[in-house]
Amino acid sequence: MLSKNPIIKSIRKLFLYGFLFLLALSMLAPFLWMVLSSFMSELEMFSFPPKLLPEKLRWSNYTEALTLLPFDRFFLNTIVVTLFAAAGQLLTCSMAGYAFARLRFRGRDKIFALYLSTMMIPAIVTLIPSYLIINAFGWMDSYWAIFTPLLTSVWGIFLLRQFFLTIPRDYEDAARIDGASEWTIYWRVILPLSTPALGTLAIFAFMASWKDFLWPLIVTSRNDMRTVEVGIAMFHSLHASNWQYQMAAAVVVMLPIALIFFFTQKYFIKGITLSGLKE
């Protein structure tokens, strides 16, 4: 009977919302600290006890951070890599997903299971073999070295394959009656109906490529081929940390990801919702 009391319900709801607010605040705290510390001076960064708010907003940290290192070149490199990686994953994953979902060939399900099994292998395990292959091709310090391993994704193949299974076959049968080939069905029937899933894959591919740090650090040695994530780490040296500049650069680098996700989140949510596990 107490659970039906409106006062008890209100108190429970208040505690629940309070807990969720604290949980969300704990997740946002590092980002809030990053933004606030980007406006601090070097003395404020290392003051004790630590300051939560800067005495004054030092906008000069942003201009100095972006001019001390060639961040215009870093951003250009990152944009080129992310565009090629996203476009490559959309093409290769959609073609493989269509083959696993619609085409009939010997060993299809076993090959798909083998693909999925590679998701259990840590990425760090394939780091050295990938490096040796890139080095053997002579692609070090080039765009090819950075984005070639990102041109496909097992998770992207799985996502699109599951989404393609939800599309009724009536569309394909109608296209085949009109004389459409498999390529025409894939390109003009399946892909236009798969915008939510394709948008989801594009968002994940963009974010993964944009925030990638370890691989670009390994395959590049020249400053003109560095990406933004590697550029942020270059503020640290043996004699200086430059935390305020690193935080300012990190805020600028984070903005494109936040904006893209904010304006395309409907495709993300819809794509995840509709890509159910269907056999």
N, C-alpha and C positions, 0 to 999 in steps of 0.2 A: 504493500500500500504506500510505503514511503517513496518508492520509485515513481509513483504517479503524481506525487505532490509537485505542483509547478515551481515552487521555490527550490526544492531539491534538484529538479531538472535544470533550473537556471544556474544553480551553483555548480553542478557538474559540467554544464556547458562552459561556464566561465573558467573553471580549472582546465578544461580541455583546450580552449582557445589560448589560455595563458601558457600552457605547456607547448603548444604548437608555435606560439610567438617566440618563446625562448629557444626552441629548436631551430626555427628559421633564423633568428638573430645569431645563434652560434655558427651557422653555416655562412652567414653574410659578414660576420666579424672580420675575417681575413681580408675580404675585399674592401670593407670600410676602412680598415687600417691602412691598406695599400693606398687608397685615395687620399686619406688625411696625411699620411707621411710623405706623399709626393709634394706637398706644399711646405714641408718643414725644412729648416736649415740643418746643416751637418751636426751642429751642437745640440739641436733639439732631438735629433735622431738618437743620440747617445746619452741623453740626459738621464739622471736618476733622482727621483723616481721617473719612469717614462711618462712623457706627456701624451695625452690623448688628442689634444687639439693644438694646431700650430698657433703661435702668437700672431702671425700675420700670413696671409696667403702669398707664397712666393711663386708667382706664375713664371718667373724666370727659370725655375727648375725645368720646365717643359721645353723652353726654347734652347737652353743649354744642353739638355739631355739629347735633343734631336739634332744638335749641331756638332757636339763633341765627336760623335761617330757618324758615318755616312748612312743615316737611317733612311734617307730617300732611296738609296740603292738597296738597302735591306728590304724595304717595303716592296719595291719593284720585283725583287727576286721572289719574295713570298707570294705576291699576287700571281706571278707567272706559274709558280709551282702549284699553288692551290687550284688555279683554273685548269691546268692540265690534269691534275690528279682527280678533280671532280668530274671533268668531262670524260676522262678515261674510265673511271669507275661506272659512270652512267652507261657508257657504251658496252664495256666488257661484262659488267654484272647483269645488265638487262639481256644481252644475248645469251649468256650462260643460263640465266634464270628462265628464259623462254625455252631453251633447249631442255632443261630439266623438268619444266612444267608441262610442255605441250608435245615435244617430239618424242617419238618412240624409237629407241635403239637399244641394242644389247648391252646389258650391264649398267643401264642408266641409274637405277636406284643405288647400286653398289658404288658407283663413281661419286654420286652425290653424298653418300654416307662417308666416303673417303675424304671428300672436300670438307665436310663438317668436322671430321676428326682432327683436321689441322688446326682448328680453333683452340684445341687443348694444348697446342705447343706454344710455349712462351715466345714472344717476339724476340727476346734477347738471344734465344738459341739460334735464330736464323741471321743474326747480325753479321757474324764473321763470314759465313758463306755468301751472303749478299754483297758484302764488301769485296770479297775476292772476285766475284763475277763482274762487278762494276769496274774494278781495277783492271781485270783482264781485257775488258772492252776498251780501256783507255778513256773512260768517261769521268775520271776524277776532276773536281772543280768545274763541273758543268751542270746545266739544268737537267740533263738526262740522268745524271747520278742521283739527283735529289728526288725527282718525281717518278722515275721508272718503277721502283717497288710499290708505289702508291696507286698504280694504274688499275689495280683490281682489288677486290675485297671479298673474302669468303662470307663474311656477315652480309655484305651487300647482295651477293648471289642468293643467299638464303632468304633475305627479306623480299627480294623481287620474285623469287620462285614461289614463295608462299602467297604473295599478292596476286600473281598471275593465275594461281589455282582458283582464286575466288571469282575470276571473270567468267561469265557463262560462255560455253562453247558455241552457242547459237550465233554469236557475232562472227566467229571463224568459219562456221559452216556456210553462212550467207556469203562471206567473202570468197570462199572456195567455189561456190556455185557460180559466182561472177567471174571465175577464172583467176583469182588472185594467187600468187605464189606464197611460199612460206615467208620470204623476206617482206613481201607487201603486207601480209597479215601482221607480222611483227612490227613493222615500221608505221603502218597507217591505221592499224586496228588496236593492237595491244598497247603500244606506247601512249597514244592519246588517252586511253582509259586508265592509265597508271600514273597520272600526275601526282597524286598524294604520295605514293611510295617512292617515285623518282625524286620528289622534293625532299622527302625524308633522307634518302641516300645522299643527295647533294649536300644537305646541311651537315650530315655526319662526316662526309668526305672533306668538306671545306674546313670544318673545325679540327679534324684530325691532322690535316696537312698544315693548317695555320699554326697550330701549337706544337708541332713536332720539333723536338730539340736535338735528341741524340743522333739521329741519322744525318741531318744536315751538318752537325758538328764533325762527324767522322769523315764524310766524303768531301768536305770543302776545307781549304786552307787559306784561300785568298779572301780578303775583306770584301771584294766586289762580288763574291758569290755567297756571302753569308745571308741567312734569313733573320727575321726580326727576333725570334727567340734566342738565337745564338748571339745576336747583337746585344740583347739585354744582359746576357752573362758576361759580355766583354767589359762591362763597367767595373768588374772586380779585377784587381791585380794584386801583386805581392805587397804593395805599399799603400793601397787605398781601396776602400770599399764602394764609396759613392752610392750609398743606399738611396738617397733622395733622388738621384738621377735614374737609378734603376727602377724605382717605384713609379716615377713619372713616365718613363718609357713603357713600363708594364701597363699603365692605365691606357695609354694611347693604343698599344697593341691589342688590348682587350676590347676596345670599343667596337671594331668591325664585327667581331663574333657576337657581341651582345646585340648590336643593331640587326644583324642578319637573322639571328634567332628570334628577336622580338617581332619582326615583320613577316616571318615565315613560319611561325609556330603552329599555325592552323594546318599546314601541310605535314608538319612533324607529328602532331597529335592524330590527325586523320590517317596518316600512313601507318602509324603504329597500331591504331585501332582496327583497321581493315586488313592488316597483314596477319590474319589468324593462322593457326596451325591446322591446315586442311590437307588431307591426303586423298 
